[in-house]
Amino acid sequence: MSAAPGWLRGDSPGLTLARRSLALVALCLLLLPLADLEITAADPWAELWRMARGLAWPDWLALENPLHAIALTVSVALWGTFLGALLGFPLALVFPRSRTLRALCAFVRAIHELFWALLFLQVFGLSAVTALAALAIPYAGIFAKVYAEILELTPRAPSAALPAGTGRVSRFIYAELPLVWERLASYTRYRFECAMRASVLLGFVGLPTLGFYLESAFREGRFGEAGALLWVFYLLIATLHWWGHRRLLPLLLIAGLYWLGPLPEVDGALLWRFVSHDLWPAPLLAGDLTGLLAWVRDMPDLLPAIGNTLLLALMGMVGSLVLALLLWPLASRHFGNRASRGLGRLALVMVRSTPELMLAFVFLLLLGPSMLPAWLALALHNGALIAFLVARHADGLTPGMPGLPASGRYAYELLPRLYPNLLALLCYRAEVILRETALLGMLGVATLGFYIDSSFEYLMFDQALFLLLITAGLNIAVDAAARRFRPREVPVDDPCSR
């Protein structure tokens, strides 16, 4: 008798999924020698111990007036999500019927919020408008896509039962919207949690959210203060369902206006010059084709940066796959005891709640500049997220072969039923992983984000826009490839998969 599980024998769907996964892993191993994974730190273990001690024994007294940073972080996230939903919902109604709109939404959501912030920073400065625009614009594209997918699943029977002559708006409001309202609200709540992480990250470009103080504390070695700030952020995420209750949202929105502060004064002439001239190559505006070709030739050598971006994204996907396979039993009711499952869930929630850029920054301090910190950050964050969702899916399954040891229950009973969903989650995360991969160039990793950040730093806005277009194109292409790669007819209803 073969020792392989049944789902890996014969010409089965499970065998197809295993082949796809192995092909992904094999490609990663084949290209891994091309990655810069050197450790350059003198004593990473001593530094790791200092960071762990700071997280275990946070220095609460070192926090100076954290209320403003907390309030600004929440206000930016809340208003950014609200404006994104406000823009995205009407777009969702047209989304399935407009190829142009779908392409525009794919473009705006393919560029990371921090890159949008760097763009708006040139016009609005370090203000709330920069933060809100950086969140609202890509979120509008995300909301348009996801809301449209949810609306497409609306049952048609209630609408068909309405009297003849009922208007389209009335049909939508009374027969369709109530059926999907809870799913729309659920996804919006999840997107608000994502906005909390993005709001923290905006501190990396100078906005005084929690991320600004976190980066300063880590960079200066004040790990007790950094630990306290991290615990504040984790507590905000953990208690979001209490303080972010829908009944409190109107009050939070009103209070957020106070913490966001007054609108900045914008020079209209400066804004017009930035939009009409600074963002575009001078030869293009002059209609000089020869000069435009020379401008393109003067670009940095982008092929290595594009290669590093794609390679790091591939490494992040494979790392996430391996870690998800290893970690999901830690939080599943089918393994361990109540205490071990509680600790496992806590660990997964903490890691998945920490933004990749923050994790990469910490690993950079530990290991030195290379692709290794970025790889670890991508794999840990996304692996923990997928493992948490897979464990929740596993808790809804009932094993049919009692008496199996833990290893047999994992390999023969549960994994065959969970793996298609796990692989689908990974493919849905591919677009996000590539966005984060480009972003990690801001920490010195030689991806496209490194050159984008440098272009903004040296006020070369036309070059920055060109690189952003390349990044968006790569993201759209990888998302299309992932949709073809993922398992067919595997529903992934959890909003965290997007």
VOVEXPA-653656 format. One record per residue: x, y, z of N, C-alpha, C, O, CB in turn. Coordinates in steps of 0.2 Angstrom, whole numbers, plus 5000, padded with zeros to 4 digits. Atoms other than C-alpha are relative to their C-alpha. Glycine has a CB too. Layout:
! residues N
XYZXYZXYZXYZXYZ
...
***
This chain:
! residues 498
500449945000500050005000500450065000500950065003499550005006
499649945000500650174996500050045006499550045009499850054994
500049964993501150285011499850074999499750115003500750005003
500249935001500650445002499250015002498949965001500150024993
500749984999498950525007499649994994499950004988499950075003
500450015006497550484995500050064996499950064990499349985002
500149945004497450664990500650024995500650064991499950065004
499449995005499250654982500149944996500649934993500650015005
499950065004498950484973499550014994498950034994499849945004
500550005006498250474955500050074997500350114999499449975002
500149945004497650604944499550045003498950055001499849994993
500549964996496750704958500150075000500750094999500049975007
499949934999496450884961500650025005501050075004499450045002
499549994995497550874976500749994997501250034999500049955006
499350015004499050804965500150064996500750084996500049944996
499849945004498850954954500250065004500650105002499350024996
499849954996498951074968500749995003501150045004499550015006
499350024998500450984975500550024995501150044996500049935002
499649985006501251004958500250074999500750094998499849974994
499949935001500951184957500450035006500950075005499350045001
499649974994501651214975500749984999501150025000499749975006
499350025001503151114971500450034995501050054995500149924999
499749965006503451204955500250075003500750105001499550014994
499949944997503351364965500650005004501150045004499450035004
499550014996504551304978500749994996501250014998499949945005
499450015004505751234965500350064996500950074996499849944995
499749945004505851394955500350055005500850085004499450044997
499749954994506151494972500749975001501250015002499650005006
499350024998507651374976500550014994501150024996499949925002
499549995006508351384958500250075000500850084998499649984994
499849935001508351574959500350035007500650085007499450044998
499849984993508851584978500850035000500950075003499949955005
499349985000510751594974500150084997500650114999500449964996
499949935003510451764965499850055005499950115004499550014994
500249954995509751844981500650015005501049975006499449975004
499549984995510851944993499749995007499350025009500250084999
500250024994510551855009500550015006500549975011499749935000
499450004996512151905018499850045007499450095007500650044997
500149974993512151945037500650045002501250025002499949955006
499449964999513252095040500050035007500550075009499950064995
500049984993512752135059500649975004500749915003499350005003
499550024996514152115071499849955005500149895006500450055004
500250044995513152035085499250005000498950035005500350025007
500750005000511352005080499649975006499149995007499849974994
500350034994510951895095499950045006499450045009500349935001
500049954995511352025107499550054999499150075004500750035002
500549955002510352155098499349975001498850005003500150024993
500750034999508852025097499850005007499250005009500049934997
500250014993508951995116499850075002499350075006500649985004
500249934997508852185119499350024997498950055001500550054997
500749985003507352205107499549955004498949985006500049984993
500550044997506452055115499950025008499350025010500349925000
500049974993506852125133499550065000499150075004500750015003
500449945001506052285127499349994999498950025002500350054995
500750015001504452205121499749965006499249975008500049954994
500350034994504352095137499950055006499550045010500549945002
500149964994504652235149500050074997500550114997500649995005
500149935003504052395140500150065005499950055011499350014997
499949944996504552565147499450054999499550094995500750034998
500649965001502852645149500250075002499950124999499449985004
499849944997503652795158500350044994500450114995500450005006
499649975005504652835142499550044995499750084991500549964997
500549985005503052875132499850085002499650095008499449965000
500249934999502853065131499450024996499450034990500650054999
500649985004501053115127499849964994499849984989500050074998
500150045005500652965117499350014997499149984992500049925002
500749995002498753015116500050034993499650014989499750045005
500149965006499053135101500249954994499849944989500550065000
499850055005499952995091499549954999499349934993500749965002
500550055001498652865095499350034997499150004992499849985007
500549975003497252985091500150024992499650014988499850075004
499949985008498053045074500049934996499749934991500650035000
500050075003498352855070499349984998499149964993500449955004
500750025000496552815073499650044995499250024991499650005007
500449955005495852975064500249994993499749994989500150075003
499850015006496852945049499749944997499549944991500850004999
500350075003496352765047499350004999499049984994500249955005
500749995000494552805051499750044994499350024990499750025006
500249965005494352945039500249984993499949994988500250075001
499750035007495452865025499549944998499449944992500749985001
500450055002494352715026499350024998499050004993499949955006
500649975001492752815026500050034993499550024989499850055005
500049965007493252925011500149944994499849954989500650055000
499950055005493852765002499449964998499249954992500549955002
500750045001492152675004499550054997499250034993499849985007
500549955003491252835000500150014992499750024988500150075003
499850005007492252844983499949934997499649934991500750024999
500050075003492252654980499349974999499249944994500449965004
500650035001490452614982499650024994499449974990499550025006
500349995007489752704967500449984995500149964990499950084999
499650035005491152644957499949934999499949904994500850015001
500150085000490752464962499349994996499349944993499949985007
500650015003489052494954500150004992499749964988499550055001
499850005007489852524937500649954998500749944992500250074998
499350045001491452414939499949944995500349944991500249985007
500150065005490752254930499950024993500149984989499549965003
500249985007490252354915500550054996500450074991499350035000
499549955003491752474912500749975001501049975006500050065004
499350025000493452404907500550055002501050045005500249974992
499649944999494152574908500150015008500650025011499850064997
500049994993493652594926500349945004500749955009499250005003
499750064996494252414931500850014999501150005004499849944996
499349995001495952464923500350065005500850055008500250024993
499949954996495952624933500149985007500550005011499550064999
500050024993495552544949500649955002500949955007499349965002
499450045000496852414946500750045001501150025005500149954994
499449965000498152544944500150045007500650035010500050064994
499949964993497752654960500149955005500549975010499450045001
499950054994497652494971500749974999500949945004499549955001
499350045001499352424964500550045003501150025004500149994992
499449964997500352574971499950015008499350025010500050074997
500150004992500652564990499850075003500050125000500749975003
500249944996499952695002500650055001500550115000499649985006
499549964999501652755006500350044994500550094994500649965003
499849965006502152794988499550054998499750114996500049954994
500549945000500452894987500250055004500150115003499349975001
499849954995501052985003500650044997500650104998500149975006
499449975003502753024995499850054994500050104994500549954998
500349965005501753094980499750065002499850125000499649964995
500449944998500553204989500450045005500250105006499449975004
499649974995501853255002500350074996500550124999500649965002
499749955004502653364988499550064999499750124998500249984993
500549945001501053474987499750025007499650085008499449974995
500449984994500153465004500449995006500250015012499449955001
499650014994501653435015499849955005499449915004500050075003
500250054994501553345032499450025003499450055008500650005005
500649984997499753365034499549944999499749894997499750064996
500550055000498153265036499849994993499649934991499450025005
500250015007497753295018500449954996500249904993500050064996
499650055003499253195013499849935002499849894998500750025002
500150064998498853055024499349974998499349914996500050005008
500750025003496953045019500049984993499749934991499550055002
500050015007497353055001500449944998500249904994500350064996
499650065001498652915002499649945002499849894999500650015005
500450064998497352805010499449994995499249944993499850005007
500750005004495752855001500149984993499649944991499750075001
500050015007496352844983500149924999499749894995500650044997
499950075002497052664983499449965003499249915001500649975003
500550044997495652604995499450014996499049964996499950035007
500650005004494352674983500049954995499549924993500050074997
499950065005495052554970499949935003499649894999500750004997
500150064997495052414982499349995002499049935000500449995007
500750014999493252444988499649994994499149954994499850075004
500450015006492652464970500049934998499549904996500350044995
499950065002493352294966499649955005499249905002500749985000
500350054995492752194982499350015001498949975001500450015007
500849995000491052284983499749974994499249944995499950075001
500350035006490752234965499949935000499449904998500450034994
500150074999491152054969499549985004499249935003500749975002
500550024995490052054984499350014997498849974998500150045006
500649995003488652134974499849954995499249944994499950074997
500250055005488752004960499749945003499449904999500749994996
500350064997488351874972499350005003499049965007500549975006
500749984997486651954977499549954997499549954991499850074999
500550045003485251824975499550054996499350104998499649975005
500449965005484151884960499249995002498850034999500149994993
500750014999482451814967499650055003499150075001499949935004
500449944997481951954978499950064996499350094996500350025007
500149945005482252084965499549984995499150024993500750024997
500550025005481251984952499350005003498850004999500249934997
500650004997479851974964499650065001499050075002500049965007
500349944999479552154965499550024994499649994988500550065000
500549995006478052224954500450034994500950064995499550055003
499849985007478352264936500050085000499550115003499649984994
499949935001478952444933500350035006500550095006499350035001
499649984995479952454949500750034998501049994994500149955006
499449975003481452574946500649965002500649925007500050075002
499350034998483252514946500250025007500549975010500550014994
499849984993483652614961499649975005499949955010500050085000
500450034995482252554971500149925001500149905006499250014998
499850075000482652374966500649995004500749945008500049974993
499350014997484452394972499950025008500249985012500550054997
500149984992483952484989499649955004499849945009499750075000
500550044996482552374994500149924999499949895004499350024998
499950075002482952204986500749975000500849915001499649984994
499450025001484752194984500550025006500849975009500350024993
499549984995485752294996499949975007500449965010499950085001
500150034993484952225012500349935000500549915006499350005002
499750075000485552055007500749995001501049945003499749964994
499350015000487352095006500350055005500950065005500350014993
499749954996487452235018500549985006501050015007499450045004
499550024995488252135032500749984997501249995000499749945003
499450025003489552065020500450074998501050074999500049964994
499749945002489952245014500350035007500850065007499550054997
499849974994490052305032500649965003501149995006499450005005
499550044997491152155037500750024996501250025000499949934999
499349995004492452195023500250075002500850085002499849994993
499749934998492452385028500350005006500850035007499350045000
499750014993492852335046500749974999501250005002499649965004
499450025001494252235040500550054996501150054998500049934995
499649955004494852365028500250065005500850095004499750044994
499849954995494852485043500649985004501150015006499450025005
499450034997496052365052500650014996501250034998499949935002
499549995004497152375037500350075000500850095000499949984993
499949935000497052565037500450025007500850065006499450045000
499749984994497652565055500849984999501250025001499749955006
499350015001499252475050500350054995500950074996500149934997
499749955005499452595035500150065003500650105001499550004994
500049934997499152745046500750005004501050055005499450015005
499350004997500652685057500650014996501050044997500049935004
499449995005501752665042500150074997500750084995499949954994
499949935002501452845037500550045004500750095002499350035000
499549974996502552885051500750004997501150044999500049975007
499350015003504052825041500150064995500750074993500049944996
499949955005503752975029500050075004500050125001499550004994
500049944996503653105044499450025003499450065007500350054996
500649984996501853105049500049985007500249925008499449974995
499950024993501753105068499549955002499149965007499950065004
500450064998500752935069500449965005501049985006499749964994
499650044996501352795080500649984997501149975000499549945002
499450035003502552735067500550055000501150035000499849994993
499449954999503552895068500449995006501049995006499750084999
499650004994503952875086500349925001500849925004499550015006
499750075001504152685083500750004997501249974999499549954997
499450005004505452715070500650035004501150015004499950034993
499549974997506352835080500349965006500949965008499750075003
499850044994506352725096500549944998501049935001499449985004
499650065003507052575086500750024998501249994999499649964995
499449985003508352675077500550025005501150025004499850064995
499549974995509052755092500149955006500449975011499750065003
499950054995509052595102499650005007499849975012500750005002
500449994994507652645115499549944999498949964998499750075000
500450065001506952465114499450005005498949975004500449945000
500550004995505952485130499450054998498850034999500250025007
500649955003504952635123499749974994499149974993500350074998
500350035006504752545106499649945002499049934999500649974996
500450054997504052395116499350035002498850005001500349965005
500749974998502752505124499650034995499050024995500250065005
500449985006502252585108499749944996499149954994500550044995
500350065003502052415100499449975004498949955001500649944999
500650034996500952355114499450045000498950025000500249995007
500549955001499952515112499649984994499049984993500250075000
500350025006499652465094499649945000499149934997500650004994
500450074999499252285098499450005004498949975002500549955003
500649994996498052335111499450044996498850024996500150045006
500549975005497152455098499749954996499149954995500450064997
500350055005496952315086499649955003499149935001500649964996
500350054996496452185099499350035002498849995003500449985006
500749974997495052305106499650044995499250074997500250045006
500349965006494552375089499249995000498850034999500349984993
500750015000492852285090499650035006499050035005499949925000
500349964995492452375106500050084999499450104998500449995007
500049935001493052555103499850024993499650084992500750035002
500249995007492652535084499349984999499249974993500549974996
500750025001490852485087499650054995499850114996499649995006
500449965005489652545073499750065004499650115001499649964996
500349954997488752645086500450065002500250125003499649975006
499649954998490252745091500450034994500750084995500649975004
499749985006490852775073499850084999500350114997499849964994
500149935001489952945071500450045005500650105003499250015001
499649964995490753005087500750004998501150064999499949985007
499350015001492452945082500150044993500750084993500249934998
499949955006492253035065500050075001500450114999499549984995
500149934998491753195073500750025004501050075002499450025004
499449994996493253185085500650004996501150044997500049955006
499550015005494353135071500250074997500850084995499949954995
499949935003494153305063500450055004500850085001499350034998
499649964996494853385078500849985000501250034999499850005007
499350035000496453275078500350014994500950014993500049935003
499649995006496753295060500250074999500650084995499549984994
499849945000496853475062499850044994499450014990500850005000
500349955005496553625050500349974993500849954993500250075001
499850025007496753595031500650054998500650115000499450014995
499449955002498453665024499850054995499350034991500649954998
500049955006498553815013500449974994501049964995500250075002
499650035006498953754995500050064995499550094994499649944998
499949965006499653864982499749974994500049924991500850024999
500350035006498553834967500550004994500549954990499450044998
499550005005499953884955500549955001500749914996500350074999
499550064999501153764963499749934999500049894996500350015008
500450075001499853624963500049994992500149934990499350005003
500150015007499553654944500749994997500749944992499750064997
499350015003501453664940500249925002500549894997500550055003
499850074998501653494950499749954995500049914993499949995007
500450055003500253404941500250014992500249964989499350025001
500049995008500553484923500749994998500849984992499750064998
499350005002502453494923500549955003500949915000500350075000
499550044996503453414937500049934999500549894999500050025007
500150075000502753244935500149974993500249914993499349985002
500050025007503053234916500750014998501050074999499550034996
499349985003504753224907500050064995499550074992500349944996
500049945004505153384899500049994993499750024989500750045002
500050025007505553304882499349984998499050004992500449954998
500750025002503753234882499550065000499150064995499749955006
500449945000502953404886500250044994499750074991500150045006
499849965005503953474872499949974993500049994988500850025000
500150045006503553334860500649984996500749974990499650044995
499350025002505453294858500149935000500349905006500550045003
499950084999505453104854500749985001500849945005499749974993
499350024999507353104852500250015008500649975011500450044995
499849984993507553194869499649955005499949935010499750075002
500350054995506253074877500449935000500449905005499349994998
499650065000507252924871500650015004500949965008500249984993
499449984996508853004879499850005007500249975011500350064998
500250004993507853034895499949935003500149915008499350045001
500150074998507352844896500749975000500849935005499649964995
499450035000509152794892500450025006500849995009500450024994
499749974994509752904907499749975006500049985012500050075000
500350034994508652804919500549955003501049934999499449964998
499650054997509552694931499949934997499349924994499950005008
500050075003509852514926499449965004499549945010500649965000
500650024996508052454931499949925000499649895004499450034997
500150075000508252274926500249965006499849915008500449974994
499850034993509152214942499550025005499349975009500750025002
500549984995507852314952499349964999499049945004499950075000
500650045001506352234943500149925002499749895005499850004992
499850074998507252064945500049995007499749945009500749984997
500050014993507552084963499350015003499149975008500450065004
500649994997505752144966499649944999499249915003499650064996
500350075002505051984957500249955004499949905007500049994993
499750054996506251874966499850005007499649955010500850004999
500249994993505851944983499349985001499149955006500250075002
500750024999504051924980499949934999499549905003499650044994
500150075000504251744975500349975006499949925009500549984994
499750024994505351714990499550015006499449975010500650035002
500549994995503951795001499449964999499249935004499850074999
500550055001502651684993500249935003499849905006499850004993
499850074998503651524996500150005008499949955011500649984996
499949994992504151585014499350005003499249965008500450065001
500649994997502351625018499649934999499349915004499550054996
500350065001501751455011500349955005499949915008500149974993
499750054995503051355022499850025007499649975011500850004999
500249984994502651455037499349995002499149975007500250075002
500750014999500751445035499949925001499549905006499650024994
500150074999500951255034500249985007500049935010500449964994
499850024993501951245050499750035005499650005011500850035000
500349964994501051375060499249995001499050005007500150074999
500850004999499151345057499849955006499349965009499749984994
500250044994499151195070500050035006499750015011500449945000
499949974993499651315084499450035002499350045008500650054999
500649974998497951395084499449964998498849994999500050074996
500650045001496851255079499849955006500249935010500249954994
500250044994495751155091500149934999500149895004499250015000
499850075001496350995084500649985002500849925002499949984992
499350014998498051015091500150035007499850095008500550024995
499849964994498751055108499550005005499049965005500350074999
500549994995497751115123499850075000500050114996500349985007
500349935000496851275128500550055000500550104997499450005005
499549954999498351365134500550004994500650064992500449985006
499650005006499451315119499750044994500050074991500349934998
500349975006498151365107499950085001499950124996499349974999
500149934998497851535116500650034998500650094995499850015007
499349975001499751575115500150004992500450054990500549965004
499950005007499751515097499650054996499950094992499849934997
500449955003498351625092500250075001500350124997499250005002
499849934999499051775101500750024996500750074994500250005008
499449995004500751755092499850014993500150064990500549935001
500149985007499951745075499650064999499850104995499549944998
500349935000498851895079500550065000500550114996499450015005
499549955000500351995084500450014994500650064992500449995007
499550005006501451945069499650034994499850074991500349944999
500349985006500051975057499750075000499650114995499349964999
500249934999499552145065500650054999500550114998499750015007
499449965001501352205063500150014992500249964989500649975004
499949995007501652285046500649984998501149985001499950084998
499450025002502952215035500650045000501150025001499949974992
499449954999503952375034500350005007500950015007499750074997
499750004993504052375053500449945001500949955004499450015004
499650064998504552195054500750004996501249994999499649944997
499450005004505852225040500550055003501150045003499950024993
499549954997506552375049500349975006500949995007499650075002
499750044994506752275065500649954998501149955001499549975004
499550055003507652135055500650034997501250014998499749954995
499449965003508752265046500450025006501150025005499750064996
499649984994509352325063500449945003500949955005499650045006
499750064997509752145068500549974995501049954998499449955001
499650045005510452075052500450044995500950024992499649964996
499649965005511152225042499650004993499149964992500749974999
500449995006510552285025500249944995500749934993500350064996
500050065005510152135013499349994998498850025001500449945002
500750025001508652055006499749955005499149945005500049964993
500350054995508551935021499550035005499050005006500649985004
500549974996507652055032499350014997498850005000500250075003
500749995004506352095019499749934999499149935000500250034993
500350075001506151905015499749985007499149955007500549954998
500350024993505851865034499450045002498950015004500650015006
500649964998504652015036499449974996498849964998500150074999
500550025004503651955021499749935002499149925002500250004992
500250074999503551775025499750005007499249965008500649955001
500350004993503151805044499350035000498850005002500550035005
500749965000501751935041499549964996499049944999500150074997
500550035004500851845027499949925002499449905002500250004993
500150074997501251665034499650005006499149955006500749975001
500450004994500451715050499350014999498849985002500350055005
500749985002498951795042499749944997499149924999500050054995
500350065003498651635031499949955005499449915005500449984994
500150064995498951515046499450025004499149975006500750005004
500649984996497651615056499449984997498949955000500150075002
500650025004496351595043499949934999499349904999500050044993
500050075001496751415039499849975007499449925007500749974998
500250034993496651375058499350015001498949965004500450035006
500749994999494951455059499649964995499049934997499850084998
500450045004494351355044500149935002499649895002500350004993
499950074997495051195052499649995006499349935007500749995002
500450014994494051225068499349994998498949965002500050075004
500750025003492451205057500049934997499449914995499850054995
500050065003492951035051500049955006500249965012500749994996
500150064995492550865060500449944997500249924992499349985001
499650055003493850735058499649935000499249925004500749985005
500450065001493150565052500449945002500249885002499849994993
499650064998494650455058500250015007500850035008500649994995
499749994993494750455077500649955002500649904999499449995005
499550054997496250385086500750014996501249984998499849934999
499449995004497550455073500550045005500250085008499950044994
499549954996499150535081500050074997499750074991500749975000
500149935003499350715078500350014993500050054989500450055005
499749995007500550695063499549974995499450004990500649965000
500550035005499250575055499450054999499150054993499849935002
500549965000497850695059500150064995499750084992499750025007
499849945004498750835051500149984993499850024988500750035002
499950025007499350745035499549974996499449984990500749965000
500550045004497950625031499350035001498950024997500049935003
500649984999496450705039499850074998499350094995499849995007
500149935001496550895039500350034994499950074991500250035006
499649965005497850955027499749994993499650044989500749985000
500450015007496950875011499450045000499350064994499949934999
500649965001495450975015500150075001499750114999499549985006
499949934999496251135020500550034994500550094993500350015007
499549975004497651145007499750044994500050094992500449944997
500349965005496551204992499950075002500050124999499449974997
500249934997495951355003500750035001500750105000499649995006
499449974998497751385009500350034994500650084994500449955004
499749985007498451394991499650064997499950104994500149944995
500449955003496951504986500250075004500350125001499349995000
499849944995497351625001500750034998500850094997500049985007
499449975002499151634995500050034994500450084993500549945000
500049975006498751674978499650075000499850114997499649954995
500349934999497551814983500550055004500450115002499449995005
499649954997498951884994500650024995501050064997500349965006
499549995004500151884979500150074998500650104998500049964994
500049925002499652064974500350045006500750085005499350024998
499849964994499852124992500849995001501150045003499649985006
499350024999501552034993500550044996501050074998500249934999
499649965005502252124977500050075002500550105002499749994993
500049934998501652294983500450015006500850065006499350025002
499649994994502552265000500749994998501250035000499849955005
499450015002504052204991500350064997500950084998500149944994
499849935002504252364981500150055005500650095005499550024994
499949954995503952464996500649995005500950045007499450005005
499450024996505352375006500750034997501250045001500149935001
499449975003506552464994500250065004500750095004499950024993
499949944996506352615006500549995005500850045008499350035003
499550024995507452525018500749984997501149965001499749945004
499450015003508852505006500149944996500649924993500550005005
500050065004508352344998500050024992499650064991499549955002
500049985007508752354979499449984996499549954991500749984997
500650015004506952334973499850074997500250124997499449985004
500249945003506052464963499850065005499950115003499349994996
500149954995505552554979500650045002500550105004499749975006
499449964998507352604982500150064995500250114997500649955000
500049945005507352704966499550055000499650114999500149974993
500649954999505652774969500150055005500050115005499349965001
499949964994506152834986500650054998500550115000500249965006
499549965002507752904979499850064995500050114996500649964997
500349955005506852994965499650065004499750115002499649974995
500349954996505753084977500550045005500450105005499449975005
499549964995507253124989500350054996500550114998500449955003
499649955004508153214974499550044996499750074991500549964996
500449965003506553294968499949984992499850034989500150075001
500050025007506553194952499349974999499249914998500649954997
500750025000504653184951499849964993499449914994499550055001
500250035006504553134933500349935000499949884997500350044993
499850074999505652984936499749965005499549905004500850005002
500350044995504752934951499349984997499149924999499850055006
500750025003503052934941500149944996499749904995499750064997
499950065005503852824928500149945003499949885001500650024996
499950064996504452704941499449975003499349915004500650015005
500650024997502752704949499649964995499249914997499650065003
500450045005501952654933500349934998499949894997500150044993
499750065000503152514931499849955005499649895004500850004999
500250044994502752454948499349985000499149925001500150045007
500750015001500952464945499949944995499549904995499650064998
500050055005501152364929500249935002499949885000500450024994
499750074998502152224937499449975005499349915005500650015004
500550034995500852214951499449974997499149924999499850065005
500650035003499352194939500249944996499849894996499850064995
499850065003500352064929500049945005499849895003500650014996
499950054995500751964945499349985002499249925003500450025005
500750024997498951974951499649964994499349914996499650075001
500350045005498351904934500349935000499949894999500150044993
499750074999499551764935499849965006499749905005500850015000
500250034994499051724952499349975000499249925002500150055006
500750025001497251714947500049944996499549894997499650054997
500050065004497651584934500449945004500249885003500450014994
499650054997498851494946499549975006499649915008500650025003
500450034994497551474961499549954998499349944992499750065003
500550055001496451334963499350024997499150075000499949955006
500649985003494851344953499449985005499449935008499849964993
500650024996493151344962500149995007499849955010499649944997
499950004993493851374979499850065003500150115002500849985002
500249944997492851504988500450025006500649995010499349995003
499649974995493851624999499650065002499750115000500750024998
500549954998492551725008500350055005500050105006499449975003
499749964995493651795022500350064997500750064992500549975004
499749945003494051975018500850015001501150054997499750065003
499350004999495851955025500349974994500949984993500249965006
499750025005496151865009500250054994500550034989499649944997
499949955005496152024999500450055002500650104999499350024998
***
